[in-house]
Amino acid sequence: MNMSVSSTNSRTLTSFAADMKPVRSHSVRNMEKVEVDAAPEAAVLEIRTRNPEMTVDWDPVWRERGFLKVHDLKREIEAIAQERYARNVEFRVKSGLRVRDLHKEKGNVFGRIAFDKFLYTRQRYVKIDAAPKFGVQIDVRIHPPEIRVETNFKWERD
C-alpha cells in the first residue's frame, strides 16, 4: 500500500488551522481569591413556656361547713326563719284543735299542752358530719410551649 499525500489535502489542513482562533485560557495567576467561611454556626432555638393556670373553687366546701357568703347567708337566714314560723303556726293550730276537742281527751289537757310546749321549745337538732359531701373544684389549664428554630441555612427559592 502506497499512500501519498496530495497537496490539496495539505492545503485543507493548513487552511483549517488558519481559520481557527486561539482559545484564551485563564491562568492560575489571574484568578481572584474567594474566601470561604466554613465555620459552623449553631441554630437558634427559642422556647417560650407559660405557667399553668389553676383556679380553685372552695365555695361548696365553705357552704357545707357553714361559712357562707353574704347573699348565701341571707338566703339561709330567711329559710330558717320561714321554717320556724311554719312550725310555730303548726304547733299553735294543733294546740288550738286539742283545746277545741277538750271533751275527747281525758285528764288535764291544758297541762299537757303546756308540757308539750316546754318540750317543743327545748328541742335541739344535732348533725355531725365527718367528711365534706362536696369536694373542692379545681380547674387546671396547661398551655403548650411555643418553639421557634432559626437556622443559618439559606437557599434560593424558585
C-alpha positions in Angstrom: 0.0 0.0 0.0 1.2 3.1 -1.1 0.0 6.3 0.4 0.5 9.6 -1.0 -0.5 12.9 0.3 -1.6 15.3 -2.2 -1.1 18.9 -1.9 -4.8 19.6 -1.9 -5.1 17.6 1.4 -2.3 19.5 2.9 -3.7 22.7 1.9 -7.0 21.9 3.5 -5.4 21.2 6.8 -3.4 24.4 6.8 -6.4 26.5 5.9 -8.4 24.9 8.7 -5.7 25.7 11.1 -5.6 29.3 9.9 -9.3 29.7 10.4 -9.1 28.6 13.9 -8.8 31.3 16.6 -6.6 30.8 19.6 -8.5 29.9 22.8 -8.0 32.1 25.8 -7.2 30.1 28.9 -7.2 31.5 32.3 -4.1 31.3 34.1 -3.9 30.5 37.8 -2.3 33.8 38.4 -5.2 35.8 37.2 -7.9 34.0 39.2 -9.4 36.0 42.1 -9.2 34.6 45.5 -12.5 33.5 47.2 -12.7 33.5 50.9 -14.9 30.7 52.3 -16.1 30.9 55.9 -16.7 27.2 56.7 -17.1 27.7 60.5 -20.3 26.1 61.7 -23.0 28.3 63.1 -25.3 26.9 65.7 -29.1 27.1 65.1 -31.0 29.5 67.4 -33.7 27.7 69.4 -36.2 29.7 71.3 -38.7 28.1 73.7 -41.4 30.1 75.4 -43.5 28.5 78.1 -46.4 29.8 80.1 -47.2 28.7 83.6 -50.3 26.6 84.0 -53.4 28.4 85.2 -55.1 26.9 88.2 -58.3 28.1 89.7 -59.8 26.6 92.9 -63.5 26.9 93.9 -63.9 26.3 97.6 -67.5 27.7 97.8 -69.2 24.3 98.1 -66.9 23.2 100.9 -67.3 26.5 102.8 -71.1 26.4 102.4 -71.2 22.9 103.8 -69.0 23.9 106.8 -71.3 26.9 107.5 -69.0 29.7 106.2 -71.3 31.4 103.7 -71.0 34.4 101.5 -73.3 37.3 102.3 -76.0 36.5 99.8 -76.0 32.8 100.7 -76.1 33.7 104.4 -79.1 35.9 103.8 -80.9 33.1 102.0 -80.2 30.7 104.7 -81.4 33.0 107.5 -84.6 33.6 105.5 -85.1 29.9 105.0 -84.6 29.2 108.8 -87.0 32.0 109.8 -89.7 30.7 107.4 -89.3 27.2 108.7 -89.5 28.3 112.3 -92.6 30.4 111.6 -94.3 27.5 109.8 -93.5 25.1 112.7 -94.8 27.6 115.3 -98.0 28.1 113.4 -98.5 24.4 113.0 -97.9 23.8 116.8 -100.4 26.5 117.8 -103.0 25.2 115.4 -102.6 21.7 116.8 -102.8 23.1 120.4 -106.0 25.0 119.5 -107.6 21.9 118.0 -106.8 20.0 121.2 -108.5 22.7 123.2 -111.5 22.7 120.9 -111.8 18.9 121.3 -111.4 19.1 125.1 -114.2 16.6 125.6 -112.3 13.9 123.5 -109.2 13.9 125.7 -109.0 12.6 129.2 -107.2 14.4 132.1 -105.6 17.8 132.2 -105.5 19.0 128.5 -104.0 22.4 129.4 -101.3 20.9 131.5 -100.3 18.5 128.7 -100.3 21.4 126.1 -98.0 23.5 128.4 -95.7 20.4 128.9 -95.6 19.8 125.1 -94.8 23.5 124.5 -92.0 23.3 127.0 -90.5 20.2 125.3 -91.0 21.7 121.8 -89.0 24.8 122.7 -86.2 22.7 124.2 -85.7 20.5 121.1 -82.3 20.6 119.6 -81.1 19.0 116.4 -77.5 17.9 116.3 -75.9 16.9 113.0 -72.4 15.7 112.8 -70.5 15.4 109.5 -67.2 13.5 109.5 -66.3 14.4 105.9 -67.4 17.0 103.5 -70.1 15.9 101.0 -68.6 18.2 98.3 -65.0 18.4 97.2 -63.0 21.3 96.0 -63.5 22.1 92.3 -60.1 22.6 90.7 -59.7 23.8 87.1 -56.2 23.4 85.7 -55.2 24.7 82.2 -51.9 23.8 80.7 -50.5 25.7 77.8 -48.2 24.0 75.2 -44.8 25.6 74.7 -44.0 27.8 71.8 -40.9 26.6 70.0 -39.1 28.5 67.2 -35.9 27.3 65.5 -33.8 29.6 63.3 -31.1 28.0 61.2 -28.4 29.7 59.1 -29.3 27.6 56.1 -30.2 29.8 53.2 -31.4 28.6 49.8 -32.8 30.2 46.7 -36.4 29.8 46.0 -37.8 29.4 42.5 
